[in-house]
Structures are given as structure tokens and as C-alpha cells.
Amino acid sequence: MLRHIPGLQSLKAFDAACRHLNFTRAAQELNVTPAAVSHQIKELEESVGVPLFQRTSRHMQLTRQGQILKPAVSDAIDGLSHALQRIRQADNPMQVRVTASPSIAAKWLVPRLDRFLESMPGADVRIDVSAAPLDFDREDVDVAIRFGEGNYPGLVVEKLFHDTLFPVCSPEILIGRKPLKEPRDLLQFTLIHLEYEAQGAVWPNWRMWMLAAGIKDFNDSRGLHFSQTSLALQAAIDGHGVALGDSTLVKDDLAEGRLVKPFELALRSPAQFAYYLITRRDTSDRPMTRAFRDWIISEAAASQP
């Protein structure tokens, strides 16, 4: 028997390393350095007295002893997470923890939160902005909003939006010296790009929009390129160019006059991709979780054109 149980940080490092079989990716998940993960694994190996990973120059794998330890550590971490979540919920029944993808959080969720707080006085809303893969078993979270195909087996999944995409820009561009009266006029402006590809489906981009507008002599290599929709839209608001805006995420900016829609031509997003609301089956009926879920569904319905 061990004289002492290894520290939680070492066990968490081991658990992440088991799932990724890569110290760098494990470190990214844990928000530490690869050296810290390596040190924690070494401490764990010294505690148990045997190597847990077999390392070569090309790959890493669990030893026989590591394979024995892996499920025990995973179950222990899951058990601790669930116990702490129950303690937290019992201690503060007005608390709800939410994780949301960056763009939907910035452009849709956060601007509406005051309405939820008004409807639920005393609510304690904790928001984590993240695009990381969702794992309810390892995260202290009640509600999640993620973009993708909505494939979350064993969880309660509800589609929130299905978007169309169309050009948007600052109103200052429309009154500038360059005309923007027909689609070909866009070739005079900086175009703001955001491309998303997954499962063989391509998110609507400027080349697709130009082809739909009958413009074939289009060079899509120039312009500004962003990895987050919210950043692309902010660049458009600041007058740096013209972006393709998701109908959901630009709704408020259009209503407030921060953005304008110079052309009506719009592209539908791929059918399999949308924003989804995800909750656990065993906690979805908790009063605060249910209240936040119902509020999100109501706001999403109001946001549809």
C-alpha cells in the first residue's frame, strides 16, 4: 500500500496525459506548462515506484502499471467533481454556472444577461468563455452553449439558432468616397474573412457569396483574416472593412446602428451546424438550471428573424 495518496495536481496531470498521450496538449488543457506536467508525472511515478508512461522520440504510451491506474484516477476525479458540484449547489441554490463559446458570449449572451438578472433577483451567474471540448463529467458547469453539430450523447441538447450570412459594415463606409451600391463595388474594399471547416462542410465565405452574386473574378487571398467571429465583426464596426455577419450575432449591432447591411443576398449556414444549448439530464430540473435554460430558449426564439 502507498504511504500517502499523491496530490490532486499530480493525479489531474496524469489523467490529462492519459487522455492526450501528449504532455503539451495535457498542459494546454490544464493551463500550465509542459514542464509542469512532466514534473507532476515524475512525482506521481516516484510515489507509486514504477514508470507510468513509456516515452520514445516519436510517441508516448501507458505502461502496464499506468493502464491499471488510469481508470481509478479517472473515476476518482469524476467522483470529486460531482461531489463538489452537489456541495456548491446545496450551499448556493441561486448559482448557475455557464460555459459559452467566445463569439456567442460576446455578441449575444452577455448583452442580454441583465434581462435574466431582472427576472431572477439574487441570481449568481458564473460564466466561463471557452471553445474547449465540452466535458460535463470533469467540469463544474450547469449549462453550456456550443457551436457545432450538437452531438452530445447522454446530454439534453436543444438547437438555438440556424443562421444566414450576409455582408455587414460600418455605416461610415456607405457615406465614404467609394461607392457601395452593387456587389462588385465590394472589390474596392478590404474584406474581413472568417472560415470554418469541419466534417467536410465549409462555412459560408466570401468566395461563395461572390459566386452567388455572379462575381467570378474574385481573389480571396487579400483582406483581414480572423479566427473568431466576434473579432471579425468588431473590425467591421471599427470601419476596417466589410465582413460576412451571422444573422444571430449581428442582430444587436444592426438594431443599434453599429453595423449596416448593404445587400440583401444571404447564404444559409450548413444544415448540420448551429448553436446548441446543452445541459445534464440529472441536473436539468434544478430550479436555477431550468430557469436559465428557459430564459435562453425564450431569448433565442426572439432573436430569430
C-alpha atoms as a printed R data frame, in Angstrom:
    type eleno elety resid chain resno       x      y       z
1   ATOM     1    CA   MET     A     1   0.000  0.000   0.000
2   ATOM     2    CA   LEU     A     2   1.050  3.597  -0.613
3   ATOM     3    CA   ARG     A     3   2.204  5.519   2.453
4   ATOM     4    CA   HIS     A     4   0.369  8.558   1.122
5   ATOM     5    CA   ILE     A     5  -2.047  9.417  -1.672
6   ATOM     6    CA   PRO     A     6  -0.422 11.536  -4.407
7   ATOM     7    CA   GLY     A     7  -1.529 15.161  -4.660
8   ATOM     8    CA   LEU     A     8  -4.557 16.131  -6.737
9   ATOM     9    CA   GLN     A     9  -2.452 18.156  -9.194
10  ATOM    10    CA   SER     A    10  -0.335 15.104  -9.995
11  ATOM    11    CA   LEU     A    11  -3.453 12.989 -10.494
12  ATOM    12    CA   LYS     A    12  -5.047 15.630 -12.740
13  ATOM    13    CA   ALA     A    13  -1.832 15.829 -14.783
14  ATOM    14    CA   PHE     A    14  -1.792 12.031 -15.096
15  ATOM    15    CA   ASP     A    15  -5.456 11.953 -16.122
16  ATOM    16    CA   ALA     A    16  -4.957 14.608 -18.824
17  ATOM    17    CA   ALA     A    17  -1.769 12.946 -20.081
18  ATOM    18    CA   CYS     A    18  -3.595  9.605 -20.315
19  ATOM    19    CA   ARG     A    19  -6.304 11.095 -22.492
20  ATOM    20    CA   HIS     A    20  -3.977 13.057 -24.774
21  ATOM    21    CA   LEU     A    21  -0.821 10.887 -24.637
22  ATOM    22    CA   ASN     A    22   0.959 14.179 -25.100
23  ATOM    23    CA   PHE     A    23   2.338 16.440 -22.366
24  ATOM    24    CA   THR     A    24   1.938 19.606 -24.445
25  ATOM    25    CA   ARG     A    25  -1.773 19.050 -25.099
26  ATOM    26    CA   ALA     A    26  -2.307 17.994 -21.491
27  ATOM    27    CA   ALA     A    27  -0.622 21.229 -20.371
28  ATOM    28    CA   GLN     A    28  -2.896 23.285 -22.633
29  ATOM    29    CA   GLU     A    29  -5.962 21.670 -21.084
30  ATOM    30    CA   LEU     A    30  -4.695 22.317 -17.556
31  ATOM    31    CA   ASN     A    31  -3.410 25.812 -18.383
32  ATOM    32    CA   VAL     A    32   0.114 25.013 -17.182
33  ATOM    33    CA   THR     A    33   3.454 24.457 -18.916
34  ATOM    34    CA   PRO     A    34   4.522 21.095 -20.385
35  ATOM    35    CA   ALA     A    35   7.428 21.156 -17.916
36  ATOM    36    CA   ALA     A    36   4.935 21.378 -15.039
37  ATOM    37    CA   VAL     A    37   3.019 18.358 -16.358
38  ATOM    38    CA   SER     A    38   6.262 16.422 -16.752
39  ATOM    39    CA   HIS     A    39   7.276 17.307 -13.189
40  ATOM    40    CA   GLN     A    40   3.895 16.255 -11.774
41  ATOM    41    CA   ILE     A    41   4.005 12.941 -13.642
42  ATOM    42    CA   LYS     A    42   7.517 12.330 -12.329
43  ATOM    43    CA   GLU     A    43   6.320 12.989  -8.767
44  ATOM    44    CA   LEU     A    44   3.474 10.504  -9.260
45  ATOM    45    CA   GLU     A    45   5.826  7.861 -10.647
46  ATOM    46    CA   GLU     A    46   8.110  8.330  -7.647
47  ATOM    47    CA   SER     A    47   5.102  7.903  -5.323
48  ATOM    48    CA   VAL     A    48   3.998  4.619  -6.864
49  ATOM    49    CA   GLY     A    49   7.550  3.437  -7.514
50  ATOM    50    CA   VAL     A    50   7.047  2.425 -11.152
51  ATOM    51    CA   PRO     A    51   7.044  4.197 -14.541
52  ATOM    52    CA   LEU     A    52   3.554  5.031 -15.787
53  ATOM    53    CA   PHE     A    53   4.434  6.152 -19.312
54  ATOM    54    CA   GLN     A    54   6.734  4.717 -21.908
55  ATOM    55    CA   ARG     A    55   8.326  7.527 -23.877
56  ATOM    56    CA   THR     A    56  10.077  7.340 -27.241
57  ATOM    57    CA   SER     A    57  11.226 10.042 -29.622
58  ATOM    58    CA   ARG     A    58   8.040  9.628 -31.665
59  ATOM    59    CA   HIS     A    59   5.212  8.824 -29.283
60  ATOM    60    CA   MET     A    60   4.151  8.092 -25.712
61  ATOM    61    CA   GLN     A    61   2.065  5.250 -24.304
62  ATOM    62    CA   LEU     A    62   0.953  3.938 -20.937
63  ATOM    63    CA   THR     A    63   2.887  1.174 -19.271
64  ATOM    64    CA   ARG     A    64   1.018 -1.837 -17.878
65  ATOM    65    CA   GLN     A    65   1.028 -0.148 -14.453
66  ATOM    66    CA   GLY     A    66  -0.240  3.099 -15.994
67  ATOM    67    CA   GLN     A    67  -3.131  1.246 -17.625
68  ATOM    68    CA   ILE     A    68  -4.106 -0.155 -14.205
69  ATOM    69    CA   LEU     A    69  -4.024  3.294 -12.604
70  ATOM    70    CA   LYS     A    70  -5.818  5.176 -15.404
71  ATOM    71    CA   PRO     A    71  -9.467  4.156 -14.737
72  ATOM    72    CA   ALA     A    72  -9.063  4.543 -10.962
73  ATOM    73    CA   VAL     A    73  -7.770  8.105 -11.303
74  ATOM    74    CA   SER     A    74 -10.453  8.999 -13.855
75  ATOM    75    CA   ASP     A    75 -13.232  7.678 -11.605
76  ATOM    76    CA   ALA     A    76 -11.775  9.477  -8.586
77  ATOM    77    CA   ILE     A    77 -11.636 12.838 -10.346
78  ATOM    78    CA   ASP     A    78 -15.165 12.419 -11.686
79  ATOM    79    CA   GLY     A    79 -16.421 11.493  -8.204
80  ATOM    80    CA   LEU     A    80 -14.755 14.522  -6.623
81  ATOM    81    CA   SER     A    81 -16.136 16.809  -9.320
82  ATOM    82    CA   HIS     A    82 -19.692 15.558  -8.819
83  ATOM    83    CA   ALA     A    83 -19.438 15.783  -5.033
84  ATOM    84    CA   LEU     A    84 -18.107 19.345  -5.148
85  ATOM    85    CA   GLN     A    85 -20.851 20.309  -7.588
86  ATOM    86    CA   ARG     A    86 -23.534 18.955  -5.209
87  ATOM    87    CA   ILE     A    87 -21.944 20.832  -2.289
88  ATOM    88    CA   ARG     A    88 -21.844 24.045  -4.300
89  ATOM    89    CA   GLN     A    89 -25.465 23.699  -5.403
90  ATOM    90    CA   ALA     A    90 -26.654 22.964  -1.876
91  ATOM    91    CA   ASP     A    91 -24.673 25.893  -0.461
92  ATOM    92    CA   ASN     A    92 -25.870 28.395  -3.066
93  ATOM    93    CA   PRO     A    93 -29.099 27.336  -4.809
94  ATOM    94    CA   MET     A    94 -29.209 30.655  -6.715
95  ATOM    95    CA   GLN     A    95 -25.941 29.950  -8.523
96  ATOM    96    CA   VAL     A    96 -25.780 28.763 -12.135
97  ATOM    97    CA   ARG     A    97 -22.517 28.087 -13.969
98  ATOM    98    CA   VAL     A    98 -22.486 28.632 -17.705
99  ATOM    99    CA   THR     A    99 -19.853 27.940 -20.353
100 ATOM   100    CA   ALA     A   100 -20.254 29.568 -23.771
101 ATOM   101    CA   SER     A   101 -18.228 29.834 -26.954
102 ATOM   102    CA   PRO     A   102 -16.423 33.204 -27.241
103 ATOM   103    CA   SER     A   103 -18.408 34.767 -30.095
104 ATOM   104    CA   ILE     A   104 -21.890 33.843 -28.852
105 ATOM   105    CA   ALA     A   105 -20.891 35.000 -25.362
106 ATOM   106    CA   ALA     A   106 -19.611 38.386 -26.536
107 ATOM   107    CA   LYS     A   107 -22.160 39.197 -29.222
108 ATOM   108    CA   TRP     A   108 -25.357 37.623 -27.872
109 ATOM   109    CA   LEU     A   109 -25.341 36.186 -24.345
110 ATOM   110    CA   VAL     A   110 -23.625 38.869 -22.254
111 ATOM   111    CA   PRO     A   111 -25.589 41.829 -23.737
112 ATOM   112    CA   ARG     A   112 -28.826 40.092 -22.667
113 ATOM   113    CA   LEU     A   113 -27.869 38.972 -19.167
114 ATOM   114    CA   ASP     A   114 -29.403 41.992 -17.464
115 ATOM   115    CA   ARG     A   115 -32.816 40.701 -18.517
116 ATOM   116    CA   PHE     A   116 -32.205 37.373 -16.790
117 ATOM   117    CA   LEU     A   117 -30.945 39.100 -13.645
118 ATOM   118    CA   GLU     A   118 -34.051 41.287 -13.590
119 ATOM   119    CA   SER     A   119 -36.286 38.217 -13.862
120 ATOM   120    CA   MET     A   120 -34.341 36.304 -11.187
121 ATOM   121    CA   PRO     A   121 -33.352 38.689  -8.360
122 ATOM   122    CA   GLY     A   122 -30.459 37.277  -6.361
123 ATOM   123    CA   ALA     A   123 -29.197 35.050  -9.181
124 ATOM   124    CA   ASP     A   124 -25.473 34.277  -9.092
125 ATOM   125    CA   VAL     A   125 -24.434 33.686 -12.726
126 ATOM   126    CA   ARG     A   126 -20.885 32.433 -13.336
127 ATOM   127    CA   ILE     A   127 -19.785 32.491 -16.995
128 ATOM   128    CA   ASP     A   128 -16.766 30.733 -18.439
129 ATOM   129    CA   VAL     A   129 -15.938 31.771 -22.004
130 ATOM   130    CA   SER     A   130 -14.384 28.800 -23.761
131 ATOM   131    CA   ALA     A   131 -14.344 26.928 -27.050
132 ATOM   132    CA   ALA     A   132 -12.793 23.842 -25.437
133 ATOM   133    CA   PRO     A   133 -14.459 20.455 -25.943
134 ATOM   134    CA   LEU     A   134 -17.323 20.053 -23.516
135 ATOM   135    CA   ASP     A   135 -16.975 17.519 -20.701
136 ATOM   136    CA   PHE     A   136 -19.697 17.790 -18.049
137 ATOM   137    CA   ASP     A   137 -18.132 14.921 -16.118
138 ATOM   138    CA   ARG     A   138 -14.974 16.935 -15.467
139 ATOM   139    CA   GLU     A   139 -16.261 20.497 -15.343
140 ATOM   140    CA   ASP     A   140 -18.325 22.228 -12.689
141 ATOM   141    CA   VAL     A   141 -20.899 23.580 -15.126
142 ATOM   142    CA   ASP     A   142 -24.703 23.561 -15.335
143 ATOM   143    CA   VAL     A   143 -25.395 24.954 -18.813
144 ATOM   144    CA   ALA     A   144 -23.310 25.084 -21.973
145 ATOM   145    CA   ILE     A   145 -23.701 26.878 -25.304
146 ATOM   146    CA   ARG     A   146 -21.546 25.468 -28.085
147 ATOM   147    CA   PHE     A   147 -21.348 25.760 -31.851
148 ATOM   148    CA   GLY     A   148 -21.182 22.565 -33.890
149 ATOM   149    CA   GLU     A   149 -23.276 19.552 -34.798
150 ATOM   150    CA   GLY     A   150 -24.898 19.130 -31.385
151 ATOM   151    CA   ASN     A   151 -23.613 15.598 -30.969
152 ATOM   152    CA   TYR     A   152 -23.516 15.152 -27.177
153 ATOM   153    CA   PRO     A   153 -24.699 11.623 -26.284
154 ATOM   154    CA   GLY     A   154 -26.352 11.285 -22.893
155 ATOM   155    CA   LEU     A   155 -26.970 15.038 -22.529
156 ATOM   156    CA   VAL     A   156 -30.010 17.239 -23.125
157 ATOM   157    CA   VAL     A   157 -29.319 19.106 -26.391
158 ATOM   158    CA   GLU     A   158 -31.506 21.851 -27.878
159 ATOM   159    CA   LYS     A   159 -30.833 23.838 -31.046
160 ATOM   160    CA   LEU     A   160 -30.878 27.600 -30.510
161 ATOM   161    CA   PHE     A   161 -30.307 29.211 -33.908
162 ATOM   162    CA   HIS     A   162 -29.798 28.468 -37.557
163 ATOM   163    CA   ASP     A   163 -28.010 31.342 -39.243
164 ATOM   164    CA   THR     A   164 -27.854 33.099 -42.568
165 ATOM   165    CA   LEU     A   165 -24.791 35.138 -43.519
166 ATOM   166    CA   PHE     A   166 -24.654 38.440 -45.392
167 ATOM   167    CA   PRO     A   167 -22.303 41.435 -45.780
168 ATOM   168    CA   VAL     A   168 -22.159 43.951 -42.933
169 ATOM   169    CA   CYS     A   169 -20.087 47.092 -42.476
170 ATOM   170    CA   SER     A   170 -19.872 50.341 -40.560
171 ATOM   171    CA   PRO     A   171 -22.404 52.980 -41.709
172 ATOM   172    CA   GLU     A   172 -19.417 55.270 -42.262
173 ATOM   173    CA   ILE     A   173 -18.404 53.139 -45.236
174 ATOM   174    CA   LEU     A   174 -21.697 53.837 -47.002
175 ATOM   175    CA   ILE     A   175 -21.123 57.587 -46.862
176 ATOM   176    CA   GLY     A   176 -17.451 57.386 -47.835
177 ATOM   177    CA   ARG     A   177 -15.903 58.380 -51.145
178 ATOM   178    CA   LYS     A   178 -16.016 54.843 -52.587
179 ATOM   179    CA   PRO     A   179 -19.431 53.700 -53.774
180 ATOM   180    CA   LEU     A   180 -21.019 50.568 -52.307
181 ATOM   181    CA   LYS     A   181 -24.171 50.210 -54.361
182 ATOM   182    CA   GLU     A   182 -23.738 46.847 -56.071
183 ATOM   183    CA   PRO     A   183 -21.853 43.645 -55.135
184 ATOM   184    CA   ARG     A   184 -18.944 44.326 -57.497
185 ATOM   185    CA   ASP     A   185 -18.208 47.514 -55.556
186 ATOM   186    CA   LEU     A   186 -17.039 45.271 -52.703
187 ATOM   187    CA   LEU     A   187 -13.850 44.575 -54.674
188 ATOM   188    CA   GLN     A   188 -12.708 48.106 -53.787
189 ATOM   189    CA   PHE     A   189 -12.927 47.443 -50.046
190 ATOM   190    CA   THR     A   190 -10.989 45.401 -47.531
191 ATOM   191    CA   LEU     A   191 -12.881 42.170 -46.932
192 ATOM   192    CA   ILE     A   192 -12.843 40.583 -43.489
193 ATOM   193    CA   HIS     A   193 -12.610 36.798 -43.577
194 ATOM   194    CA   LEU     A   194 -13.576 34.027 -41.216
195 ATOM   195    CA   GLU     A   195 -13.528 30.451 -42.446
196 ATOM   196    CA   TYR     A   196 -14.757 27.427 -40.551
197 ATOM   197    CA   GLU     A   197 -14.341 23.888 -41.803
198 ATOM   198    CA   ALA     A   198 -15.398 20.666 -40.104
199 ATOM   199    CA   GLN     A   199 -16.741 17.279 -41.098
200 ATOM   200    CA   GLY     A   200 -16.411 18.125 -44.783
201 ATOM   201    CA   ALA     A   201 -18.692 21.169 -44.573
202 ATOM   202    CA   VAL     A   202 -17.364 24.645 -45.362
203 ATOM   203    CA   TRP     A   203 -18.749 27.619 -43.503
204 ATOM   204    CA   PRO     A   204 -20.048 30.260 -45.976
205 ATOM   205    CA   ASN     A   205 -17.208 32.535 -47.029
206 ATOM   206    CA   TRP     A   206 -16.617 35.475 -49.322
207 ATOM   207    CA   ARG     A   207 -15.825 33.323 -52.365
208 ATOM   208    CA   MET     A   208 -19.186 31.566 -52.016
209 ATOM   209    CA   TRP     A   209 -21.027 34.853 -51.549
210 ATOM   210    CA   MET     A   210 -19.322 36.436 -54.579
211 ATOM   211    CA   LEU     A   211 -20.211 33.441 -56.757
212 ATOM   212    CA   ALA     A   212 -23.827 33.704 -55.596
213 ATOM   213    CA   ALA     A   213 -23.709 37.386 -56.594
214 ATOM   214    CA   GLY     A   214 -22.398 36.457 -60.055
215 ATOM   215    CA   ILE     A   215 -18.817 37.634 -59.432
216 ATOM   216    CA   LYS     A   216 -16.267 35.053 -60.579
217 ATOM   217    CA   ASP     A   217 -13.077 37.151 -60.877
218 ATOM   218    CA   PHE     A   218 -12.543 37.357 -57.122
219 ATOM   219    CA   ASN     A   219  -9.272 36.987 -55.214
220 ATOM   220    CA   ASP     A   220 -10.000 35.742 -51.702
221 ATOM   221    CA   SER     A   221  -6.373 35.858 -50.515
222 ATOM   222    CA   ARG     A   222  -6.414 39.560 -49.654
223 ATOM   223    CA   GLY     A   223  -8.009 41.265 -46.672
224 ATOM   224    CA   LEU     A   224  -8.151 40.653 -42.932
225 ATOM   225    CA   HIS     A   225  -8.428 37.137 -41.524
226 ATOM   226    CA   PHE     A   226  -9.712 36.339 -38.033
227 ATOM   227    CA   SER     A   227 -10.181 33.151 -36.052
228 ATOM   228    CA   GLN     A   228 -13.155 34.445 -34.030
229 ATOM   229    CA   THR     A   229 -16.410 35.818 -35.420
230 ATOM   230    CA   SER     A   230 -16.648 38.437 -32.669
231 ATOM   231    CA   LEU     A   231 -13.249 39.867 -33.654
232 ATOM   232    CA   ALA     A   232 -14.200 39.956 -37.334
233 ATOM   233    CA   LEU     A   233 -17.402 41.820 -36.517
234 ATOM   234    CA   GLN     A   234 -15.588 44.274 -34.269
235 ATOM   235    CA   ALA     A   235 -13.187 45.022 -37.123
236 ATOM   236    CA   ALA     A   236 -16.205 45.784 -39.314
237 ATOM   237    CA   ILE     A   237 -17.729 48.029 -36.630
238 ATOM   238    CA   ASP     A   238 -14.427 49.907 -36.410
239 ATOM   239    CA   GLY     A   239 -14.535 50.574 -40.159
240 ATOM   240    CA   HIS     A   240 -11.668 48.306 -41.188
241 ATOM   241    CA   GLY     A   241 -13.655 46.592 -43.920
242 ATOM   242    CA   VAL     A   242 -16.727 44.541 -44.791
243 ATOM   243    CA   ALA     A   243 -17.456 41.232 -43.047
244 ATOM   244    CA   LEU     A   244 -19.888 38.385 -43.564
245 ATOM   245    CA   GLY     A   245 -22.084 38.521 -40.486
246 ATOM   246    CA   ASP     A   246 -24.066 35.700 -38.864
247 ATOM   247    CA   SER     A   247 -27.691 36.819 -38.603
248 ATOM   248    CA   THR     A   248 -27.817 35.976 -34.878
249 ATOM   249    CA   LEU     A   249 -24.551 37.623 -33.906
250 ATOM   250    CA   VAL     A   250 -25.119 40.879 -35.853
251 ATOM   251    CA   LYS     A   251 -28.755 41.368 -34.802
252 ATOM   252    CA   ASP     A   252 -27.965 43.789 -31.975
253 ATOM   253    CA   ASP     A   253 -25.325 45.694 -33.944
254 ATOM   254    CA   LEU     A   254 -27.767 46.200 -36.822
255 ATOM   255    CA   ALA     A   255 -30.524 47.305 -34.451
256 ATOM   256    CA   GLU     A   256 -28.222 49.809 -32.697
257 ATOM   257    CA   GLY     A   257 -26.784 51.168 -35.964
258 ATOM   258    CA   ARG     A   258 -23.232 49.993 -35.323
259 ATOM   259    CA   LEU     A   259 -23.454 47.912 -38.496
260 ATOM   260    CA   VAL     A   260 -25.493 48.179 -41.682
261 ATOM   261    CA   LYS     A   261 -26.467 45.573 -44.265
262 ATOM   262    CA   PRO     A   262 -25.569 46.916 -47.726
263 ATOM   263    CA   PHE     A   263 -27.001 43.942 -49.677
264 ATOM   264    CA   GLU     A   264 -29.876 41.529 -49.075
265 ATOM   265    CA   LEU     A   265 -28.210 38.481 -50.662
266 ATOM   266    CA   ALA     A   266 -27.610 35.946 -47.875
267 ATOM   267    CA   LEU     A   267 -26.203 32.421 -47.637
268 ATOM   268    CA   ARG     A   268 -27.639 29.734 -45.375
269 ATOM   269    CA   SER     A   269 -25.258 28.099 -42.925
270 ATOM   270    CA   PRO     A   270 -24.665 24.330 -43.356
271 ATOM   271    CA   ALA     A   271 -27.668 22.415 -42.006
272 ATOM   272    CA   GLN     A   272 -25.601 20.343 -39.569
273 ATOM   273    CA   PHE     A   273 -24.025 23.332 -37.810
274 ATOM   274    CA   ALA     A   274 -25.745 25.572 -35.295
275 ATOM   275    CA   TYR     A   275 -25.533 26.899 -31.743
276 ATOM   276    CA   TYR     A   276 -26.804 24.394 -29.185
277 ATOM   277    CA   LEU     A   277 -27.854 24.593 -25.544
278 ATOM   278    CA   ILE     A   278 -26.583 21.614 -23.543
279 ATOM   279    CA   THR     A   279 -27.484 20.507 -20.016
280 ATOM   280    CA   ARG     A   280 -27.027 17.361 -17.927
281 ATOM   281    CA   ARG     A   281 -30.016 15.044 -17.591
282 ATOM   282    CA   ASP     A   282 -29.527 14.631 -13.840
283 ATOM   283    CA   THR     A   283 -29.395 18.383 -13.094
284 ATOM   284    CA   SER     A   284 -31.559 19.891 -15.858
285 ATOM   285    CA   ASP     A   285 -34.540 20.096 -13.452
286 ATOM   286    CA   ARG     A   286 -32.602 22.009 -10.806
287 ATOM   287    CA   PRO     A   287 -34.539 25.309 -10.380
288 ATOM   288    CA   MET     A   288 -31.733 27.682 -11.440
289 ATOM   289    CA   THR     A   289 -30.631 25.464 -14.305
290 ATOM   290    CA   ARG     A   290 -34.235 25.195 -15.529
291 ATOM   291    CA   ALA     A   291 -34.753 28.949 -15.161
292 ATOM   292    CA   PHE     A   292 -31.623 29.805 -17.123
293 ATOM   293    CA   ARG     A   293 -32.411 27.194 -19.774
294 ATOM   294    CA   ASP     A   294 -35.974 28.528 -20.221
295 ATOM   295    CA   TRP     A   295 -34.685 32.082 -20.452
296 ATOM   296    CA   ILE     A   296 -32.094 31.151 -23.105
297 ATOM   297    CA   ILE     A   297 -34.717 29.333 -25.192
298 ATOM   298    CA   SER     A   298 -37.026 32.354 -24.979
299 ATOM   299    CA   GLU     A   299 -34.274 34.805 -25.957
300 ATOM   300    CA   ALA     A   300 -33.196 32.572 -28.845
301 ATOM   301    CA   ALA     A   301 -36.739 32.447 -30.199
302 ATOM   302    CA   ALA     A   302 -36.952 36.246 -30.018
303 ATOM   303    CA   SER     A   303 -33.640 36.552 -31.885
304 ATOM   304    CA   GLN     A   304 -34.808 34.614 -34.943
305 ATOM   305    CA   PRO     A   305 -35.756 36.742 -37.949
